[in-house]
Amino acid sequence: NWGVATANIAVFKQIIKGFQSNIFTGTGFFLANAGKQSAFGIEFDGTVKPTDELSFNLSVTYLDPKYDNFLLSAFGDLSGTRPGGVTQLSSTFGAQYNRELGNGDRIILRGDYPYEAPFKLVEGLPGLLSVSGVPGALQAARDFRQEINQVNASFTYAMNNGIELTLWGRNLTDSRTILQIFDSPAQQGSISGYPSEPRT
């Protein structure tokens, strides 16, 4: 902590034995235990406050997980592969301007930009294992990737009596992606998914 700036850094290695995987197959769930899953990670969080009214913050996470041993997954041997649904790099940059007015009220401007590097959503899609003319379950899942790019902002008028009025917007650039995919219930060869929220 240097007063005008602060920084926190963490480096870690996590090992989970008997990690539980639960995959929806379209007709039910396939529950299996991975023999071992590990993850190496680095986290950084920092703030800079050049003036009493203005502040910036940055957080970054690097994560490198893998199945060290997973012989009996829904797709066969996944040992040495990367779990789905985990980005390798994520970050959030934010800024805030907080100014007090002459009458004691405040105006507060906030903005942030969350980012997640592209990553595959799931390890595989079991419903595509036996469908002719399409890649196998693992290859099909590689084609579905997610990347998060959003801009959020808000303007707040905070009165001295405790009442606050806020105008806010999420995903101002209207960046769209698929958040999750899975085999469609009882429709072998079909895929369903949930889209991200539009500009709000």
Wavefront OBJ file of the C-alpha trace (Angstrom):
o trace
v 0.000 0.000 0.000
v 1.662 3.219 -1.205
v -1.257 5.492 -0.331
v -1.973 6.665 -3.872
v -1.847 3.050 -5.111
v -2.362 -0.464 -3.734
v -1.610 -3.885 -5.197
v -2.340 -7.472 -4.206
v -0.781 -10.490 -5.928
v -1.505 -14.158 -5.258
v 0.126 -17.200 -6.867
v -1.455 -20.560 -6.132
v -1.599 -24.219 -7.027
v -4.794 -26.121 -6.250
v -5.234 -29.885 -6.397
v -8.618 -31.619 -6.057
v -8.831 -35.385 -5.748
v -12.136 -37.016 -6.687
v -13.375 -33.908 -8.534
v -17.049 -34.485 -9.392
v -18.247 -33.939 -12.972
v -21.980 -33.878 -13.793
v -22.784 -33.755 -17.527
v -26.308 -33.492 -18.982
v -26.692 -35.998 -21.815
v -30.101 -34.947 -23.141
v -31.959 -37.700 -21.297
v -30.296 -37.543 -17.893
v -27.096 -36.715 -16.048
v -23.794 -38.567 -16.191
v -22.110 -38.280 -12.798
v -18.443 -39.237 -12.604
v -15.447 -38.570 -10.395
v -12.191 -37.410 -11.918
v -9.216 -39.021 -10.233
v -7.410 -35.691 -9.964
v -7.829 -32.120 -11.190
v -5.260 -29.369 -10.651
v -5.029 -25.663 -11.398
v -2.190 -23.162 -11.380
v -3.201 -19.520 -11.062
v -2.025 -15.958 -10.634
v -4.289 -13.171 -9.386
v -3.610 -9.427 -9.365
v -5.763 -6.669 -7.947
v -4.704 -3.041 -7.905
v -6.075 0.459 -7.405
v -4.753 3.913 -8.206
v -6.239 7.078 -6.719
v -4.537 10.105 -8.298
v -6.980 12.493 -6.570
v -9.561 12.252 -3.787
v -12.312 12.259 -6.422
v -10.881 9.929 -9.072
v -9.928 6.260 -8.752
v -9.016 3.406 -11.112
v -8.969 -0.300 -10.414
v -7.692 -3.342 -12.309
v -8.069 -7.031 -11.542
v -6.540 -9.830 -13.620
v -6.663 -13.608 -13.185
v -4.617 -16.187 -15.094
v -5.841 -19.739 -14.621
v -4.416 -22.960 -16.076
v -6.517 -25.959 -14.961
v -6.335 -29.519 -16.252
v -7.642 -32.996 -15.595
v -4.559 -34.840 -14.382
v -6.485 -38.099 -14.308
v -10.037 -38.574 -15.652
v -10.378 -41.973 -17.318
v -14.128 -42.559 -17.037
v -15.748 -39.305 -18.184
v -18.881 -39.143 -20.330
v -16.533 -38.896 -23.349
v -13.841 -41.377 -22.374
v -10.332 -40.503 -21.190
v -9.961 -36.740 -20.569
v -6.626 -37.019 -18.758
v -4.312 -34.113 -19.613
v -7.083 -31.952 -21.106
v -8.460 -28.598 -19.979
v -11.912 -28.465 -18.292
v -14.642 -26.615 -20.136
v -16.203 -23.409 -18.884
v -12.939 -21.898 -17.614
v -11.217 -18.972 -19.297
v -7.439 -18.764 -19.157
v -7.409 -14.990 -18.723
v -10.028 -12.698 -17.198
v -9.794 -9.060 -16.218
v -11.879 -6.091 -15.150
v -10.880 -2.457 -15.517
v -12.939 0.125 -13.668
v -12.981 3.850 -12.978
v -14.969 6.087 -10.623
v -15.347 9.838 -10.251
v -16.964 10.920 -6.974
v -17.422 14.680 -6.520
v -19.058 16.510 -3.659
v -21.167 19.537 -4.557
v -21.464 22.738 -2.565
v -24.774 21.654 -0.989
v -23.331 18.353 0.319
v -24.839 16.216 -2.447
v -22.579 14.059 -4.613
v -22.341 13.040 -8.243
v -20.770 9.641 -8.880
v -19.714 8.391 -12.309
v -18.711 4.730 -12.620
v -17.600 2.581 -15.520
v -16.125 -0.882 -15.915
v -14.938 -3.187 -18.675
v -14.988 -6.944 -17.908
v -13.108 -9.204 -20.338
v -12.699 -12.983 -20.577
v -10.453 -14.561 -23.217
v -12.122 -17.149 -25.526
v -12.674 -20.593 -24.014
v -14.696 -23.702 -24.810
v -18.004 -23.923 -22.974
v -18.044 -27.659 -22.233
v -15.716 -30.653 -22.511
v -18.036 -32.413 -24.950
v -21.575 -33.060 -26.117
v -22.571 -36.696 -25.429
v -25.637 -36.561 -27.687
v -23.366 -36.187 -30.730
v -21.371 -39.352 -30.061
v -23.516 -41.603 -32.227
v -24.973 -39.140 -34.755
v -23.638 -39.809 -38.240
v -22.205 -36.993 -40.335
v -21.048 -34.802 -37.433
v -17.753 -34.765 -35.485
v -17.447 -36.661 -32.247
v -18.617 -35.261 -28.949
v -15.253 -33.738 -28.043
v -14.568 -32.115 -31.415
v -18.090 -30.687 -31.628
v -17.680 -28.979 -28.254
v -14.465 -27.270 -29.411
v -16.456 -25.343 -32.008
v -18.516 -23.606 -29.307
v -16.429 -20.957 -27.584
v -17.266 -17.945 -25.473
v -15.608 -14.549 -25.158
v -16.782 -11.816 -22.786
v -16.404 -8.159 -23.803
v -18.678 -5.734 -21.993
v -18.877 -2.074 -21.098
v -20.988 -1.033 -18.097
v -21.572 2.466 -16.740
v -23.656 4.384 -14.216
v -24.371 7.953 -13.112
v -25.569 8.534 -9.551
v -26.846 11.681 -7.878
v -26.514 11.042 -4.125
v -28.387 13.529 -1.975
v -27.157 14.529 1.457
v -30.376 13.128 3.013
v -29.541 9.578 1.849
v -31.679 9.411 -1.295
v -29.821 8.338 -4.441
v -30.945 8.460 -8.066
v -29.025 6.253 -10.513
v -29.047 5.903 -14.275
v -27.160 2.773 -15.351
v -26.449 0.686 -18.420
v -25.078 -2.840 -18.780
v -23.431 -4.284 -21.884
v -23.570 -0.925 -23.650
v -21.821 -2.306 -26.757
v -24.518 -5.029 -27.042
v -21.898 -7.782 -27.138
v -23.692 -11.145 -27.475
v -22.467 -14.656 -26.799
v -23.721 -18.069 -25.696
v -23.204 -18.595 -21.974
v -23.928 -22.328 -21.824
v -24.643 -25.200 -24.210
v -25.964 -28.713 -23.673
v -27.577 -31.588 -25.549
v -31.249 -30.818 -26.214
v -33.583 -32.959 -24.087
v -34.688 -36.111 -25.966
v -33.519 -34.712 -29.335
v -30.338 -36.558 -30.195
v -28.048 -34.528 -32.450
v -29.516 -31.173 -31.353
v -27.881 -28.574 -29.111
v -29.530 -25.994 -26.868
v -27.983 -22.995 -25.144
v -28.558 -19.865 -23.110
v -27.599 -16.508 -24.677
v -26.112 -13.592 -22.763
v -28.205 -10.573 -21.839
v -28.492 -7.860 -24.505
v -27.782 -4.185 -23.937
v -29.817 -3.140 -20.901
l 1 2 3 4 5 6 7 8 9 10 11 12 13 14 15 16 17 18 19 20 21 22 23 24 25 26 27 28 29 30 31 32 33 34 35 36 37 38 39 40 41 42 43 44 45 46 47 48 49 50 51 52 53 54 55 56 57 58 59 60 61 62 63 64 65 66 67 68 69 70 71 72 73 74 75 76 77 78 79 80 81 82 83 84 85 86 87 88 89 90 91 92 93 94 95 96 97 98 99 100 101 102 103 104 105 106 107 108 109 110 111 112 113 114 115 116 117 118 119 120 121 122 123 124 125 126 127 128 129 130 131 132 133 134 135 136 137 138 139 140 141 142 143 144 145 146 147 148 149 150 151 152 153 154 155 156 157 158 159 160 161 162 163 164 165 166 167 168 169 170 171 172 173 174 175 176 177 178 179 180 181 182 183 184 185 186 187 188 189 190 191 192 193 194 195 196 197 198 199 200
